[in-house]
Amino acid sequence: MISVIVRSIRESDIEFVYALCKSEHWDYSRDNIERLSTCEQTRSFVAERNGKCVGHVFSISYGKLGWIGMLIVDKEHRRRGIGTLLMKRVMNHLLHSGVTAIKLIAAPEAANLYRKLGFIDEFDSLEFTRVNKTNTRPSNLNIAQVKKNEIFEVAKFDSMYFGANRAQVLDYLYEDNPELCFASRINNQIVGYIMCHETEIGYRIGPWICNPYHPSIACELLFCCMDSIEANAELCTIVPRANEVAVKLVQDLEFSLLQKGVHMYFGKKLENERVKGIFSVGGPEKG
């Protein structure tokens, strides 16, 4: 008899999750997976079929907002309901921990799975890439590298657009590449920031948040970030289609569209999310 169980991730599962991500050409490193799996706000689950690991899903809780990502089932074990089992387990965990809204970015071919579980389409998420070229130019927009003691201030600003406080996640992103984190101020108040972290194949830009009334600052933040990365490095960033200014900005800078995803939500729609200020998400696994 074939049986499937879903359980919490163990340290010994990290190599399996890494290999599964590599099989899908997702650029997570072992260190990144280990940190995501052990972060206080996160919870990951593994599916076992007859004692063999065959699937994985990741979740993170930002208070009332939950985020789901990295749902993968081994190709040889698909179409057996394992993805649904993983989703039901992780959704149940989030809802029982006090979450009232759950979000994710779905690959188009997987969107129907989520719709059957009650998720609703919001807008497309567009992943763009380009090879970096330095674009050094002077800036008078008070942009500076973020300091460690400014993370909670950045998180407070971020929450006005993201819709929840994610200070812990921003802190660990900062720790990975502090030299690639910048903020802009007007009258000593943050009006925009950008973070970037190194991946196995290049760099992922995001989160990138800016007051939508200051698009020139959003542009300069991106330039500061790109100028801090070596030439010829592969860059990628995920932009909400609902932010037309962000889409045009990256297209004008010759970023090429790599793939589309579907931004979806379950439960109560966030009332304090302001997508027009979200120029790029931090990643499909954490928003």
C-alpha positions, 0 to 999 in steps of 0.5 A: 500500500502506498502511503504519503505523510506530511511532516515538518522539515528536519535538518537532514532534509536540507539537501533534498530540498536544495536538489529539488529546487535545482531540478526546477532551476530555482536559484536558492543556495543551501545556506538560503534554504537552511536559513529560511527553514530555521527562521523563527517566523517560518515553517516548512513541510516535507512529503514522504511517500513510502519513506522517501521524500517527494515534495516540499513547501515553505511558509512564513507568517507576518502576523495576520499575513501568511506567505507560501512558497517553494511548493515542489513535488518531484516529477516522478510523483506528480498528479497523485495529490501530493501537492494538494496535501502539502498545501492543505497542511501548510494552510492549516498551520498558517490559519491556526497560527492566527493568519487571516490572509495568505498570499503566494505567487503561482507559476501559471501551470500550477495556478489551478491547484491554488484556485481549487483550494480557494485562492483568488487571482490578484495580478500578474507578477513579472520576472525580469532579467538582464546582464548588469552594466555599471551606470555610475551617475551622481545622485542628489536624492539623499541615498545612502547605504542602510545601517544595521540600526536602521532596519526597524525604521526601514521595516516600519516604512515597508509595512505601509506598502507591504501590509505587514511588518517583516522586520526579521526577514529584512534583517536577515536579507540585510545581513547577507549583503549589507553593501547592497541595501540603500535608502532615500530620505526626505526631511530625514524620513525614509521615502524609499529603499532597495535590497539585493542579495547574491544567489547561486547564479547572480543577484536578486533585486528586491524588496524594492519599495518607494513612495509612488509619488517619487518615481525618480527616487525609485529609479535612483535607488535601482541605479545605486544598487546596480552600480554596487554590483560587478559588471556582467553579473546576472540580475533578476527582479520580480515586479507586480504588473499592477505597478505600471511605473515599475514595469516601465522603469525596468523595461526602459533599462533593458530588462527582459521578461523571463516569465510570468507568475500569478499573484494570488490570495486566500482569505481576507484581502489586505486593506493596507497593502499599497501595490503602487509602492511595491516596485519589486518583491523580495522573492516568490517564497517570502513576498 
